[in-house]
Structure formats: structure tokens, C-alpha cells
Amino acid sequence: MEVRSSARWVRDKTIIGDVLRTPWRALRGLGVRLPRTLYQHLGSRGIFSVSIPGGGQFRWRSYGHVVENCVYWDGLQGYEPESVEPWVALARRARVVLDIGANTGYFALLAAAASEGAAVYAFEPVSRVAAKLRANAELNPNLKIEIVEKAVGAETGLAPIFDPGGVHCYSASLDGAFLKGEKESYSVSVVRVDDFLSERGVRNVDLVKLDVEGLEDSALDGMQELLRTSRPALMIEVLQRSKDRLLQQLQELVSAGYGYYLLNHGSMVRLERVERAGRARNVLLCPPERLCDEIKARISVSRAS
């Protein structure tokens, strides 16, 4: 039987998965690392707890997607640890956080649990995904997460979104050219971040995650007042095919005093000039006044591009 089909058989047997999880994590504690190619297909279709080192936890429902599977089996090391670790460190000091492109809420829940009492606004325009996000927020009534079922862009209004369909949706985009293959188009509400914050009376934002599948430049256009007045730390996805305009916007932030960091597991590399990533990856833009000691300790190399 192939590894993937065997893993899916175990995944679908929830009790078996729960029994295996404890010895699996015990082995991990002894330094034994099992291959992600195996555990990314192993999950428990149900609710499980995620603990954050240093304090904080949340409950999360697994729908069997690779992200949930990896976190279920390997905790915060399971999925994008190079992004999760600095995100949690910055979130601990944050009072207001924006998760733009929140999907089912992993980063929103991390931020809310790391700084209990912080207000987290989670933006997700795809209704079937937003329903899962809302359900996850409701599992954690002690955390302050508000679901905003809207896309973010340069103008407030309506716009077509292009959706590849499927139970798990991680790539719907307002940019029709971003996705290849078949996709459905329908209208969604779009909001400028500056308009949203003004309507809510939010005067300061500490931390922003921006992952909107190819239209990060438009989203940044709609939050210029926020960037000017709050100077939040910004985690953003940069792709090999990211637009020149996005790179120009990020370089302008560097010129305004932001540090630009490539995120690696356990370290961060500061670049003097913004560059395209060789692969899809999150980068951190952070002004010096928001660098906490934990983040400073991760900056292992500084080099000019």
C-alpha cells in the first residue's frame, strides 16, 4: 500500500490517530524527527489543542488539510515554523493585529492566544472558508477574534474573486491571472484597510499578516495611512512572480526605516534591498521600535543585496 493511501487510512480512523499522537510527540521530544512527507497526510478530523511555548493555547478543528495535519502531529514546528516563531514573538507585545487572508485562522489564533486580550481582525472573503474560520474562533471564546468576511484592496466596494473550488481553498484571488486552470468567479465585498480602521475607530495597529494571492500591492495601497501613523510590523508573502510594484512598495518601507528580513528556521537575514524570493516565502518588514529581544536574537546575518 502506498505511503499516502496508508496515511489517509490512519487519518480517517480518528481514534487511531489520537493514540499514535502521544508516542509520536514523545519521540520528537527525544530529538527523533519523522518525515513530513508521512505526517502531512495524517490527521484527526476533529478538535485538538495547540500549545504555544511560553504560554497560551487555542483549540482548532482539523478538516484534514495538510496545514492542520502538520500542526496536529508536530505542533508549531509542523507548518512554516520560520514564520510562526517571529509571528508569535511579535504578537506577544501586540494589542491590535490584522490577519489579512486568514483562511481557517491559524495565524489569527496564534496571535490571539499569544497575547490574550489583544484584538485580532481576521479577513477572509471566501464564505465557505470564513465559516470554518468563524467556527474556530467560536471554539475559543476567551480570545478576541473578529471575522471580517471581506477581501482587502485599494478601494472599498465589490470585486470579482476567482475561486478554484474544492473543500480546502488556499489560493482564491482577486487577480484572475494568478490562478491557472479552472476557476469560478463571483462577487465579494472589498474594503480598504484604512476605511475599515476609521469606521471601527481603531487608531493603532501593531502587527499585520498579508497573504492575498498576488494582489498584495493593492492591499498596501489601501493601508497607507496605517503604515504612516502606526508603523506596524508586517509579514507578507513574496513570490518569484510578485509584481514589480509590490517590490517597489516594500523598498519604500525600507527607505522609511523598516528592516527587511528573509525568514529562515531559527534565524532571519536582513537585506538592504528588497529582492524576489527564489521560492514562495514570507518576509518580515519591521521598524526598529518594534523589534523585541527575541526577534533581535534571530537576526544572524546582515548583508547588502
C-alpha positions as CSV (number, residue, x, y, z in Angstrom):
1,M,0.0,0.0,0.0
2,E,1.4,3.4,-0.9
3,V,2.5,5.7,2.0
4,R,-0.1,8.3,1.1
5,S,-3.0,5.9,1.0
6,S,-1.9,4.2,4.2
7,A,-1.6,7.6,5.9
8,R,-5.1,8.6,4.8
9,W,-6.5,5.3,6.2
10,V,-5.0,6.1,9.6
11,R,-6.1,9.8,9.3
12,D,-9.7,8.7,8.8
13,K,-9.6,6.5,11.8
14,T,-9.7,9.3,14.4
15,I,-9.1,7.1,17.4
16,I,-6.1,5.5,15.9
17,G,-4.6,8.9,15.1
18,D,-5.2,10.1,18.7
19,V,-3.5,7.0,20.1
20,L,-0.5,7.5,17.8
21,R,-0.1,11.2,18.6
22,T,1.3,10.8,22.1
23,P,4.2,8.4,21.3
24,W,4.9,10.4,18.2
25,R,5.4,13.6,20.2
26,A,7.4,11.7,22.8
27,L,9.8,10.6,20.1
28,R,10.0,14.2,18.9
29,G,10.9,15.3,22.4
30,L,13.9,12.9,22.2
31,G,15.1,14.5,19.0
32,V,13.6,11.9,16.6
33,R,12.2,13.7,13.6
34,L,9.7,11.9,11.4
35,P,9.4,12.9,7.8
36,R,6.8,15.5,6.9
37,T,6.1,13.5,3.8
38,L,4.4,11.0,6.1
39,Y,2.7,13.1,8.8
40,Q,1.3,15.7,6.4
41,H,-1.2,13.1,5.3
42,L,-2.0,12.0,8.9
43,G,-4.6,14.0,10.8
44,S,-7.5,13.8,13.2
45,R,-10.8,15.1,11.8
46,G,-11.9,16.8,14.9
47,I,-10.9,19.4,17.5
48,F,-7.5,19.5,19.1
49,S,-5.4,21.9,21.2
50,V,-2.4,23.8,20.1
51,S,0.0,25.0,22.8
52,I,2.4,27.9,22.4
53,P,5.8,27.8,24.1
54,G,6.0,30.5,26.7
55,G,2.2,30.4,27.4
56,G,-1.0,30.4,25.5
57,Q,-3.1,27.8,23.7
58,F,-6.1,27.5,21.5
59,R,-8.5,24.9,20.1
60,W,-8.6,24.2,16.4
61,R,-10.8,22.0,14.3
62,S,-9.0,19.8,11.7
63,Y,-10.7,19.3,8.4
64,G,-7.9,17.0,7.2
65,H,-5.9,19.6,5.3
66,V,-2.1,19.4,5.2
67,V,-1.7,22.5,7.4
68,E,-3.9,21.1,10.1
69,N,-2.3,17.7,9.8
70,C,1.2,19.1,10.2
71,V,0.2,21.2,13.3
72,Y,-1.7,18.2,14.8
73,W,1.4,16.0,14.7
74,D,4.3,18.4,15.1
75,G,2.9,21.4,16.9
76,L,4.3,24.8,15.9
77,Q,7.2,23.1,14.2
78,G,4.8,21.4,11.8
79,Y,3.9,24.3,9.5
80,E,6.0,27.3,8.5
81,P,8.0,27.5,11.8
82,E,10.2,30.1,10.2
83,S,7.2,32.4,10.1
84,V,5.3,31.2,13.1
85,E,8.1,31.8,15.6
86,P,8.7,35.5,14.8
87,W,4.9,36.0,14.4
88,V,4.3,34.7,17.9
89,A,7.1,36.8,19.4
90,L,5.8,40.0,17.8
91,A,2.2,39.1,18.7
92,R,3.0,38.8,22.4
93,R,3.5,42.6,22.5
94,A,0.7,43.5,20.2
95,R,-2.7,44.9,21.2
96,V,-4.2,45.0,17.7
97,V,-3.4,42.5,14.9
98,L,-4.7,42.2,11.4
99,D,-4.6,38.8,9.7
100,I,-5.4,39.5,6.0
101,G,-6.1,36.3,4.1
102,A,-6.8,34.4,7.3
103,N,-8.2,31.2,5.8
104,T,-9.2,28.9,8.7
105,G,-7.4,31.1,11.2
106,Y,-4.1,29.5,12.2
107,F,-2.1,32.8,12.4
108,A,-5.1,34.7,13.8
109,L,-5.5,32.1,16.6
110,L,-1.7,32.2,17.3
111,A,-1.7,35.9,17.7
112,A,-4.8,36.0,19.9
113,A,-3.5,33.2,22.1
114,A,0.0,34.6,22.4
115,S,-1.4,38.0,23.6
116,E,-4.7,37.2,25.3
117,G,-6.7,40.4,25.4
118,A,-5.3,41.6,22.0
119,A,-7.9,42.4,19.4
120,V,-7.4,40.3,16.2
121,Y,-9.3,41.1,13.0
122,A,-9.2,38.2,10.6
123,F,-10.2,38.9,7.0
124,E,-11.4,36.1,4.8
125,P,-13.7,36.7,1.7
126,V,-14.5,33.1,0.7
127,S,-17.7,32.3,2.5
128,R,-17.1,28.5,2.9
129,V,-13.7,29.2,4.4
130,A,-14.9,32.0,6.5
131,A,-17.4,29.6,8.0
132,K,-14.6,27.4,9.2
133,L,-12.7,30.4,10.5
134,R,-15.7,31.6,12.4
135,A,-16.2,28.1,13.9
136,N,-12.6,28.0,15.0
137,A,-13.0,31.5,16.7
138,E,-16.1,30.2,18.5
139,L,-14.1,27.3,19.9
140,N,-12.0,29.9,21.7
141,P,-14.5,32.4,23.4
142,N,-11.7,33.7,25.6
143,L,-9.9,35.1,22.6
144,K,-10.8,38.3,20.9
145,I,-11.1,37.5,17.2
146,E,-13.5,39.3,14.9
147,I,-14.2,37.7,11.5
148,V,-14.3,40.2,8.6
149,E,-15.8,38.3,5.6
150,K,-14.3,40.7,3.1
151,A,-11.3,40.9,0.7
152,V,-8.8,43.8,1.2
153,G,-7.8,46.1,-1.7
154,A,-7.1,49.6,-2.9
155,E,-10.8,50.6,-3.0
156,T,-13.8,49.8,-0.9
157,G,-16.6,48.2,-2.9
158,L,-17.3,45.0,-4.8
159,A,-14.9,42.9,-7.0
160,P,-14.8,39.5,-8.6
161,I,-12.9,36.8,-6.9
162,F,-11.5,33.8,-8.7
163,D,-12.0,30.6,-6.7
164,P,-10.5,27.2,-7.7
165,G,-13.2,25.4,-5.7
166,G,-12.7,22.4,-3.5
167,V,-13.2,21.7,0.2
168,H,-9.8,23.3,1.1
169,C,-9.2,26.7,-0.5
170,Y,-5.9,28.3,-0.1
171,S,-5.5,30.2,-3.4
172,A,-8.6,32.2,-4.2
173,S,-7.6,35.6,-5.6
174,L,-9.0,38.9,-6.8
175,D,-6.4,38.6,-9.6
176,G,-7.8,36.4,-12.4
177,A,-4.3,35.8,-13.8
178,F,-2.9,34.4,-10.5
179,L,-4.6,31.1,-10.8
180,K,-4.1,28.5,-13.6
181,G,-6.8,26.0,-14.6
182,E,-10.5,26.1,-14.0
183,K,-11.9,28.6,-11.5
184,E,-15.3,30.1,-10.6
185,S,-15.8,33.8,-10.5
186,Y,-18.2,35.6,-8.2
187,S,-18.5,39.0,-6.5
188,V,-17.2,39.7,-3.0
189,S,-17.1,42.7,-0.7
190,V,-13.7,44.5,-0.7
191,V,-12.6,47.1,1.9
192,R,-9.6,49.4,2.2
193,V,-7.9,48.8,5.5
194,D,-7.7,52.5,6.2
195,D,-11.5,52.7,5.7
196,F,-12.1,49.7,8.0
197,L,-10.0,51.1,10.8
198,S,-11.6,54.5,10.5
199,E,-15.1,53.0,10.7
200,R,-14.1,51.0,13.8
201,G,-12.2,53.8,15.5
202,V,-9.0,51.8,15.6
203,R,-6.1,54.2,15.9
204,N,-3.1,51.9,16.2
205,V,-2.2,48.5,14.8
206,D,0.9,46.6,15.9
207,L,1.1,43.6,13.6
208,V,-0.2,42.7,10.2
209,K,0.0,39.5,8.1
210,L,-0.8,40.0,4.4
211,D,-1.3,36.9,2.2
212,V,-3.8,37.7,-0.6
213,E,-2.5,35.6,-3.5
214,G,-1.0,38.1,-5.9
215,L,-2.6,41.4,-5.0
216,E,-0.5,42.4,-2.0
217,D,0.3,45.7,-3.8
218,S,-3.4,46.7,-4.0
219,A,-3.9,45.8,-0.3
220,L,-0.9,48.0,0.6
221,D,-2.3,50.9,-1.4
222,G,-5.4,50.7,0.8
223,M,-3.4,51.0,4.1
224,Q,-1.1,53.9,3.5
225,E,-2.5,55.9,6.5
226,L,-2.0,52.8,8.8
227,L,1.6,52.4,7.6
228,R,2.4,56.1,8.1
229,T,0.8,56.5,11.5
230,S,1.2,53.1,13.2
231,R,4.3,51.7,11.6
232,P,3.2,48.1,12.3
233,A,5.4,45.0,11.8
234,L,4.3,43.5,8.5
235,M,4.6,39.8,7.5
236,I,3.9,39.4,3.8
237,E,4.2,36.7,1.2
238,V,6.7,37.4,-1.6
239,L,6.7,35.2,-4.7
240,Q,9.1,34.7,-7.6
241,R,6.3,36.2,-9.7
242,S,5.4,39.1,-7.3
243,K,4.8,42.3,-9.1
244,D,7.5,45.0,-9.6
245,R,5.1,47.4,-7.9
246,L,5.0,45.3,-4.7
247,L,8.8,45.2,-4.5
248,Q,8.9,49.0,-5.0
249,Q,6.4,49.5,-2.2
250,L,8.4,47.3,0.1
251,Q,11.6,49.2,-0.8
252,E,9.8,52.4,0.1
253,L,9.2,51.0,3.6
254,V,12.9,50.1,3.9
255,S,13.7,53.7,2.9
256,A,11.3,54.8,5.7
257,G,13.3,52.9,8.3
258,Y,11.8,49.4,8.1
259,G,14.1,46.4,8.3
260,Y,13.5,43.8,5.6
261,Y,14.1,40.3,6.7
262,L,14.1,36.9,5.0
263,L,12.7,34.3,7.4
264,N,14.6,31.1,7.9
265,H,14.0,28.4,10.5
266,G,15.7,29.8,13.7
267,S,17.2,32.9,12.0
268,M,16.5,36.0,10.0
269,V,18.6,37.6,7.3
270,R,18.4,41.3,6.9
271,L,18.7,42.7,3.4
272,E,19.4,46.3,2.5
273,R,17.4,46.0,-0.7
274,V,14.2,44.1,-1.4
275,E,14.5,41.2,-3.8
276,R,12.3,38.5,-5.2
277,A,12.4,35.3,-3.3
278,G,13.7,32.2,-5.1
279,R,10.6,30.4,-3.9
280,A,7.3,31.4,-2.2
281,R,8.1,32.6,1.3
282,N,7.0,35.1,3.9
283,V,9.2,38.0,4.7
284,L,9.1,40.4,7.7
285,L,9.2,44.2,7.5
286,C,9.7,45.6,10.9
287,P,10.6,49.1,12.1
288,P,13.3,49.2,14.8
289,E,11.0,50.3,17.5
290,R,9.0,47.1,17.3
291,L,12.0,44.7,17.4
292,C,11.7,42.8,20.7
293,D,14.7,40.9,22.2
294,E,13.6,37.6,20.9
295,I,13.4,39.0,17.3
296,K,16.8,40.7,17.7
297,A,18.4,37.4,18.7
298,R,17.2,35.8,15.5
299,I,19.0,38.3,13.2
300,S,22.1,36.3,12.5
301,V,23.3,37.9,9.2
302,S,23.1,41.4,7.7
303,R,24.1,41.8,4.1
304,A,23.5,44.1,1.1
305,S,21.6,42.8,-1.8
